[in-house]
Amino acid sequence: MDFSEDTIKAEVSNFVSSLQRLLPKRKDIIVLEPAKTNQTRLSEVHAEAKSVFPKCFVGARLVVLRQVLDKVKLLQEYNYGKTRETYQSYKRYLNKESEPKFVGDGLVVDASGSATATYTERMDGACTLRLTSRIRDLVASETEVELEREGERSVTSFTFKMNDMEPNTLRTVTQWMYQLRPELSVGTELSFKPLACPALPELSLSARYRGPTYCVSSTVTKLGFQVCLYKRLAADLQLAGVLCEGRAAAPLTATLALHKAYEGCELKIFVDSQRCGGFTVQKEVCLRDAQEEERVLRLVGSALLDGQRRLRLGFGFNLNF
């Protein structure tokens, strides 16, 4: 059998092309700018500041998101060396805080045995009904019904949650945000379990002031208080700080984060007063296959220095088909 240099080069080229065809194609994303609005929901009161912080992870990770049908997506996540220990650079005091507020209608299936189904119905006037059902690890379930009304200067939502269809786990959350001035808003959240004994309500108060290039927000609850500061230094550079204090025994914690965007790359760094810190780097690698179609591979690197002075590293790939 003749193994000439040209034959070897051709075989290697065919093998590389086959691997490139497995990568997702670059998607031309068309963004339609919505009508400008100053309305802010209570769950988004700290959104600008907390979006600057990195989401550090440990070990090797591969995340594949594939569009199977029109409204069905398959999520596959593989982890190696993942630890049960988690570290949060800031606390969350509000319901659905720092989570995507609106998820498109449809079904997202996780290969690990979890699924999330979402249905939205626009009712008469400014009311929206949103139903979300989640199944985790094939054994646990969570059902959530949310009714939201957006007024001229306020946004109000009523949420009902239940785990494993147990009435004793029913929890109601009421959120209200009112715009005093175009740049100043105040809000409150009231949550309790009506079937619990005793049904002790939990109340929180929040405020937010937004300027041209900065935003200051705060939340006060019986669990503690939190103050967030966001500043846009340049078009590709953002700075954020969070000051948080929990119960009487918990120390005051200050955290600082920086987000720098490059061409096809972004860097997020954070440090706190507990001598912890970390960063994430995400890079888009573009390749062209034999048909001159552009393929995209997202590389993600992470490093975390935890409270025990241990350096934990992470590396992963994100594929979105």
C-alpha positions in Angstrom: 0.0 0.0 0.0 1.4 3.4 -1.1 1.7 5.8 1.8 3.0 8.8 -0.1 3.3 12.3 1.4 0.4 13.5 -0.7 -1.8 10.7 0.4 -1.1 11.3 4.1 -1.8 15.1 3.7 -5.1 14.3 1.9 -6.2 11.9 4.7 -5.3 14.4 7.4 -7.1 17.2 5.6 -10.2 15.1 5.2 -10.1 14.1 8.9 -9.8 17.8 10.0 -12.6 18.8 7.7 -14.8 16.1 9.2 -14.1 17.4 12.7 -14.9 21.0 11.6 -18.3 19.9 10.2 -19.2 18.7 13.7 -18.9 22.2 15.1 -22.0 24.5 15.0 -22.2 27.1 12.2 -21.9 30.8 13.0 -25.4 32.2 13.3 -26.3 35.6 11.9 -28.1 37.1 14.8 -30.6 39.9 13.9 -31.4 42.0 16.9 -34.6 44.0 16.7 -34.3 46.9 19.1 -37.4 47.1 21.3 -39.1 50.3 22.2 -37.1 52.0 24.9 -38.6 51.8 28.3 -37.5 52.8 31.8 -39.6 50.2 33.5 -37.6 47.9 35.8 -38.8 44.7 37.4 -37.8 44.0 41.0 -35.8 40.9 40.0 -33.7 43.1 37.7 -32.9 45.8 40.3 -29.2 44.7 40.5 -28.9 43.3 37.0 -26.3 45.6 35.6 -23.9 45.2 38.5 -24.2 41.4 39.0 -23.8 40.7 35.2 -20.2 41.9 35.5 -19.2 39.1 37.9 -17.8 35.9 36.4 -19.4 32.5 36.9 -16.4 30.4 37.9 -16.4 26.6 37.7 -14.0 23.8 38.5 -12.9 20.9 36.3 -13.5 20.1 32.7 -16.9 20.9 31.2 -18.5 20.4 27.8 -21.9 22.1 27.1 -23.8 21.3 23.9 -27.1 23.0 23.1 -28.9 21.6 20.1 -32.2 22.8 18.5 -34.1 19.5 17.9 -37.5 20.9 16.9 -39.1 24.3 16.5 -39.6 24.7 20.2 -37.6 21.9 21.6 -33.9 22.1 22.7 -31.6 19.4 23.9 -29.0 20.4 26.5 -26.1 18.1 27.1 -23.6 18.9 29.9 -20.6 16.7 30.7 -18.4 17.5 33.7 -15.1 15.9 34.9 -13.5 16.8 38.2 -16.5 18.9 39.3 -16.7 19.4 43.1 -19.8 19.8 45.3 -18.3 22.9 46.8 -19.6 26.1 45.4 -18.6 29.7 46.0 -20.8 32.7 45.4 -19.2 36.1 45.0 -22.5 37.8 46.0 -25.8 36.9 47.7 -29.3 36.8 46.3 -32.1 38.2 48.4 -34.8 38.5 45.8 -36.9 35.9 43.9 -35.5 35.1 40.5 -32.6 37.6 41.0 -29.9 37.3 38.4 -31.9 34.8 36.4 -33.2 35.2 32.8 -36.6 36.8 33.3 -38.1 35.7 30.1 -37.4 32.3 28.5 -38.9 31.5 25.1 -41.9 29.2 25.1 -41.0 25.6 24.5 -39.2 22.6 26.0 -35.5 22.3 27.1 -34.4 18.7 27.8 -31.3 17.9 29.7 -29.5 14.7 29.0 -29.1 14.1 32.7 -32.8 13.7 33.2 -34.0 17.2 33.7 -36.5 19.2 31.6 -38.0 22.7 31.7 -41.3 23.6 29.9 -42.5 27.2 29.5 -45.7 28.6 28.3 -46.7 32.3 28.1 -50.1 33.7 27.4 -50.7 37.4 26.8 -54.0 38.3 28.5 -56.2 41.4 28.0 -54.6 44.7 28.8 -51.1 44.6 30.2 -51.3 41.3 32.0 -49.1 38.3 31.1 -49.5 34.7 32.4 -46.4 32.5 32.5 -46.4 28.8 33.4 -43.2 27.0 34.1 -42.7 23.3 34.9 -39.4 21.8 35.9 -38.3 18.2 36.4 -34.9 17.6 38.1 -33.1 14.2 37.9 -36.4 12.4 37.1 -37.5 12.5 40.7 -38.1 16.1 41.8 -40.5 18.6 40.2 -41.3 22.3 40.5 -44.3 24.0 39.2 -44.5 27.8 38.9 -47.3 30.1 37.9 -46.7 33.8 37.5 -49.1 36.6 36.7 -47.5 39.9 35.8 -49.0 43.3 35.1 -47.1 46.2 33.7 -48.6 49.6 34.3 -47.6 53.1 33.2 -45.2 53.6 36.1 -45.2 50.2 37.9 -44.6 46.5 37.4 -46.4 44.0 39.7 -46.1 40.2 39.7 -47.7 37.4 41.7 -45.9 34.1 41.7 -47.0 30.7 43.1 -44.5 27.9 43.5 -45.0 24.2 44.5 -42.4 21.4 44.8 -43.3 17.8 44.0 -47.0 18.7 44.0 -46.9 18.9 47.8 -49.4 21.5 49.1 -47.2 22.2 52.2 -44.5 23.5 49.9 -46.7 26.1 48.3 -45.0 29.5 48.3 -46.4 32.9 47.1 -44.2 35.8 46.1 -45.5 39.3 45.4 -43.1 41.8 43.7 -43.9 45.4 43.1 -41.7 48.1 41.5 -42.7 51.8 41.2 -41.0 54.5 39.2 -40.9 57.7 41.2 -38.9 59.5 38.6 -37.4 58.4 35.3 -34.1 57.6 37.0 -35.4 56.6 40.5 -37.5 53.5 41.4 -38.5 51.8 44.6 -39.9 48.3 45.2 -40.9 45.7 47.7 -41.2 41.9 47.8 -43.5 39.9 50.1 -43.2 36.1 50.3 -44.7 33.5 52.6 -45.9 29.9 52.7 -49.7 30.1 53.4 -50.0 26.5 54.6 -47.0 26.6 56.9 -47.4 26.9 60.6 -46.7 29.6 61.5 -46.9 31.4 58.1 -44.3 34.0 58.7 -44.0 36.6 55.9 -40.7 37.8 54.6 -40.5 41.4 53.5 -37.8 43.2 51.6 -37.4 46.8 50.4 -35.3 47.9 47.3 -34.3 51.1 45.6 -32.5 51.9 42.4 -31.1 55.1 40.9 -29.7 55.0 37.3 -27.6 57.7 35.7 -26.2 58.0 32.2 -23.2 55.7 32.8 -23.8 54.3 36.3 -26.4 52.7 38.5 -26.8 52.4 42.3 -29.2 49.9 43.8 -29.8 48.5 47.3 -32.0 45.8 49.0 -32.8 45.5 52.7 -34.3 42.3 54.3 -34.3 40.6 57.7 -31.4 38.5 56.4 -29.2 41.5 55.8 -28.7 44.3 53.3 -26.9 44.7 50.0 -25.7 47.7 48.0 -24.6 47.4 44.4 -22.7 49.9 42.2 -22.3 49.7 38.5 -20.1 52.0 36.3 -19.5 51.8 32.6 -16.0 53.2 32.1 -15.9 52.7 28.3 -17.9 50.9 25.6 -15.9 47.7 26.3 -15.1 48.2 30.0 -17.4 47.8 33.0 -16.8 48.0 36.7 -19.1 46.8 39.5 -19.0 46.6 43.3 -21.2 44.8 45.9 -21.3 45.6 49.6 -23.2 42.9 51.6 -23.8 42.2 55.2 -25.8 39.2 56.5 -27.0 38.4 60.0 -25.3 39.8 63.1 -22.7 37.0 63.1 -21.9 37.5 59.4 -19.1 39.9 58.5 -19.4 42.8 56.1 -18.2 41.7 52.7 -17.1 44.0 49.8 -16.6 42.5 46.3 -15.2 44.2 43.2 -15.6 43.0 39.6 -14.3 44.0 36.2 -15.6 43.1 32.7 -13.4 43.7 29.7 -14.5 42.8 26.1 -12.1 42.3 23.2 -12.7 41.2 19.7 -14.3 37.8 20.0 -13.1 37.5 23.6 -14.2 38.6 27.0 -12.6 38.7 30.5 -14.4 38.9 33.9 -12.5 39.2 37.1 -13.6 39.5 40.8 -11.9 39.9 44.2 -13.5 40.3 47.6 -12.6 41.3 51.1 -12.4 37.6 52.2 -9.3 37.3 50.1 -11.1 35.2 47.5 -11.0 35.9 43.8 -11.3 34.5 40.4 -11.8 35.1 36.7 -13.3 33.6 33.5 -12.1 34.0 29.9 -14.3 33.2 26.9 -12.9 33.1 23.4 -14.7 32.4 20.1 -12.6 30.4 17.7 -13.9 30.6 14.1 -13.0 27.9 11.6 -13.9 27.4 7.9 -14.7 23.9 6.5 -14.3 22.7 2.9 -17.6 24.3 1.9 -16.4 27.7 3.2 -19.0 27.6 5.9 -17.9 29.3 9.1 -17.9 27.2 12.3 -17.7 28.5 15.9 -16.1 26.9 18.9 -16.4 28.7 22.3 -13.6 28.1 24.7 -14.1 29.0 28.4 -11.3 29.1 31.0 -11.8 29.6 34.7 -9.7 30.1 37.9 -11.0 30.4 41.5 -9.1 31.2 44.7 -11.4 30.0 47.4 -11.5 30.8 51.2 -9.1 28.0 52.0 -6.4 29.6 49.7 -6.8 26.8 47.1 -6.5 27.6 43.4 -9.1 25.7 41.5 -9.0 25.7 37.7 -11.6 24.9 35.0 -11.7 24.6 31.3 -14.7 23.9 28.9 -16.2 24.1 25.5 -19.6 25.5 24.6 -21.4 24.4 21.4 -24.7 25.9 20.3 -26.2 24.2 17.3 
